[in-house]
Amino acid sequence: MIERRERKPYWRHTKWQMLASLIPFLAVIIVLPLYADRLNSSRFMGFPLGYFLSLHGLVLIAVITVASFVNRQDAIDHWHGAHEDV
């Protein structure tokens, strides 16, 4: 259990870590559709390139973002003494 005086710094680190994880993911979600029409003129494996990147790229970026978030959150938990003893 985390001590009362450590809660504010813990949640501050957690909030900043969450923002740092969401910003790259949201940037890709916003930027990729802007270039999808230009990318669709090329083909990859029979699919328009913009469609292919949207379909596979966003899933890959989501998995990487979640994995890095979990890893960094675990480090924050250990730093503040809030980790689970498993």
Protein Blocks (a to p, Z undefined) as FASTA:
>chain_A
ZZfklmmmmmmmmmmmmmmmmmmmmmmmmmmmmmmmmmmmpceehiafklmmmmmmmmmm
mmmmmmmmmmmmmmmmmmnopaccZZ
